[in-house]
Every structure is written in structure tokens, then in C-alpha cells.
Amino acid sequence: MPTPIQILISGARGRMGQAVREACEADPEAAVGAEIDLGDSLAEVLPACDAVIDFSVHSTTVELAQACAGEGKKLVIGTTGHTDEELAAISEVSKSLPIVFAPNYSVGVNTLFWLTKKAAETLGPEFDLEVIEMHHRHKVDAPSGTARRLAEILAEVRGLDYAKDMRHGREGIVGARTQDEIGVHSLRGGDVVGDHTVVYANNGERIELTHKASSRSTFANGAVRAAKWLMEKPPGLYDMQDVLGLK
């Protein structure tokens, strides 16, 4: 049996960090090499690990990525809500470091990404497009990274601009819906792990694609799978579609 890869869990005290720990403990090819959270010293533990799985906060991602590049460690980014400047910096670091950066590590959700694209291509421009997501009351960013990616996929198929053509909720006298807008709606409450629905609506018919997560283990297992996949990959910015061979 090959030696398990040593994984550093960033954001270890959070719910996803705990789920990643459990996923590593259940996987004979992975082991928890170290755990850190905000305020802990990365420099003390990073050299002894092979890869980092990060589910902390978006504002620390760039510093973490730069440290991984300096030590030659693989990086799996599970945080969401990054600014445009942070995204650009992550892309720059990926020129010298293999990174898997995905809004969602669930195999089911990544299948939903694929189905969303195919449905939008097949149904054509006559169908109105809406994305609805719900998460637990503690989630700090909206829309979720997964919902944003679903909307980006729809925009790419339609040749639209995410920043200009998204409608994040509606209030007041907003006028009739335009053909080019894509609605994105965020619900928060309770302990919902993550629900995502893509709606395709036309006169006389409606199609809905829905994924519901009932356990964080599905995301954690995917993140560990991504870390193992990265071990033999050259520098670059990858996502779970690459890991799963869906591209």
C-alpha cells in the first residue's frame, strides 16, 4: 500500500475542517499531517505536509497559496467569496503551483454543473433561467460559490456577462423580466448543508435541476480526492471537473 499523503487542514475548527479530518481518517491513502486555524502558525507545520486543504476564510487564501508555492505543497481551495483581486492573485500563484479551486467538491454537484450546461444548450434562449440556493444561517457569503458557478455556466452558454446580467433577488417595481437576465436567489436558515436548484421556465413547461446535500462528508471526500489527484499534476489552476474527468 502506498504511503498516505500528509494533509494539512486549514480551517480545522470549522465544520468543514472537522469533516475533512473524518474523511482523511477513513481514507487509507490520506492522513492528517497537521491542523491550523486563524491565528495559528502555518510556517511551523507546512514543511511536514504534502498538501493543504483549505476551508477557512477567503481573505487568507492568497497568503496560504503563496506559502504553499514557496514550500512546493499542493493546494485544494474550498473557501468561497473571493474578491476579483484575490482571484487574480490565486491565478498568478497557479503558474508555479498545482491548485484545485472549486466552489463545490461534491461529485453530485459537479454532475449538476455538467447537466446545467447541457440543458441550457439544448433548451435554447426561449427558456428563462433562475438559480435558487439555500444554506444554514451561519453562511457569510451570498450567493454561495456553487450558485455563482451555476449562474456563470448559464451566462457562458447564453453569451451574457455575469456582473451585468445577474439579478440578485428582486424588490419593488422592477418591470417585466428580460430575456437576458438570470435570477439568483439566496435563502438562509437552520442547519441546511446546501440546496441548489436551476430553473428553466418557458410558456407551458418548466424544468428544474436540483441537488441537495444532507452531509458535509460529500464535500470533504471530494476535497481529499482532489488532493490525491493533485500529487502528480504540474502547476496550473484546476477544478473538480478536471478531477472527475468531466471536461
Buried (B, 14 or more C-beta within 10 A) or exposed (E): EEEBBBBBBBBBEBBBBBBBBBBBEEBEBBBBBBBBEEEEEBEEBBEEBBBBBBBBBBEBBBEBBBBBBEBEBBBBBBBBBBEEEBBEBBEBBBEBBBBBBBBBBBBEBBBBBBBBBEBBEEBEEEBBBBBBBBBEEEBEBBBBBBBBBBBBBBBEBBEBEBEEBBBEEEEEEEEEEEEBBBBBBBEBEEEBBBBBBBBBBEEEEEEEBEBEBEEBBBBBBBBBBBBBBBEEBEEBBBBBBBBBEEE
